[in-house]
Amino acid sequence: MTTVGNLFDDGAEHFERFAPALWNTMGNAVVAAADLHVGQSVLDACCGSGASTIPAAQVVGPDARIDAVDLSAELLALAAAKANALGLDAVSFTEADVSVWTSDEAYDAVLCCYGLFFLPDMADGVRHLASQLRSGGKLAISTWQEGAHEPFASLLQEVCFEEQPGLRDAPVPKPIRQMAQISSVGKLQAFLETAGFTSIEVHVAPLQIPLDSDLAWALVLGTGYRFLLPPDAGSRERVRDRFLEKLGSQPTLNADSLIAVAIRQ
């Protein structure tokens, strides 16, 4: 059975190809929104390859406590290599399910970039993250705005359904359902209020990324889209060819996102 962790392990190299254009851009934006200070303790939940871990560590300094947690060993290895190259020795990397992982001490800030909807239960997971914050601590997150990744996602789904007709009747994956629950300013604010946060600010972060064929396919192989692909190489190659043909010669990825910052009571 393919899990979130081994899916991102298998696609880590492809995931990282999007770091300069997308993950690093939004990781820096989330860290800026969190308004971190020197010496503050930080948990980076679902840290991936370190897009928010690295700038957070650079802000809080070498004497701060920084924990970066993710299910993917391969993405953690990439993040650790970046931290080592920059001399950011204070960061601790842990392979674990952050929805149940706990620390002995509360944090000043918890970051989570595009990770909430991958938690086994998003509502329970965000409450658990809240429990890791000190009173008055900040949660800073990013997620996709409604309409993001279109028509990219619909075109890929159409081609994958053609190759694997049985997928049409399969249940909508839980991460997709959970993503939809926080895909607008109002939905995200209401979700965080229900989780017990106050002083919630949600901002729209528009982002359009030009693609070529290789980069478009890297997004498929390096993210949750990989769940849609057929297992055998021949079928996967047919999906790739038809998808890229439908996508056109000069596609652009709509990566419009939401960034929220909230305070734990």
C-alpha positions, 0 to 999 in steps of 0.5 A: 500500500502506498502511503504519504511518506513513501509516495514523497520518498519516491518522488523526492527528486521531482518534488525538489525541482519545484523548490526554487519556483514554489516551495521556497517562495511560499516557505519564505512567505510563511516565515515572514508572516509568522514574524519570528524573532531571535531565540524563539522555538519553532516546530516545522510540521510537514517540513518537506525538503526544508522550504520553511525550515531553513529561513526560520532557522536563519531568523531565530538563530543558532541558540534557538530550538528548531524541530522539523518533522515529516513522514518522508525520510528522503525529503528530510535528507534533502532538508538536512543537507541544506541545513548542514551546508548553511551551518544551521546546526540547531535544527533537529530533523525527525521522521514521524507523523506530526499529528501525534508526535510531541515535544517535551517543551511548548513552541513559540511558533508552529509552521505548516506549509501545504501539510494540514490536508495530508494529516490523517484527520485534519481537525484533530491534527491541527488541535494537536499542533495547537497543543504544541504551542505555548499560550499566545504562540503562533500557528502559520500555515499555507494551503491552496486557494480554491481554483489553484492547480486548474486546469492542470489537475483536471486534465491530469485526472481526465487522462488517468481516468481514460487509462484506468476507468475504475478510478472514476468510481473510487472515493475522492482521496481524503487529502483532496476532501480536506483541502477543499475544507480550507480553500477560501479565506472564510473556510480557513478562518472558520476552521482555525476558529473551531480549532481554538485559535484567535486573532486569525489573519488570512491573506491571499498569495497569488502565484503563477508559475510558467511550466515546460514539459519536464517541470510539469511532469515533475510536479506530477511525480513529486507530489500527491498527483502520483497517487493517480498514476498507473503502476506499470511503466507503459501505462504511465508513459501513455498518461504522460504523453496524453497529459502533456499534449492536453496541457499545451505548449506554454502552460502556466501553473496556477499556484494561488495560495492562502497564508494564515497566522493565528494565535493559540489562546 
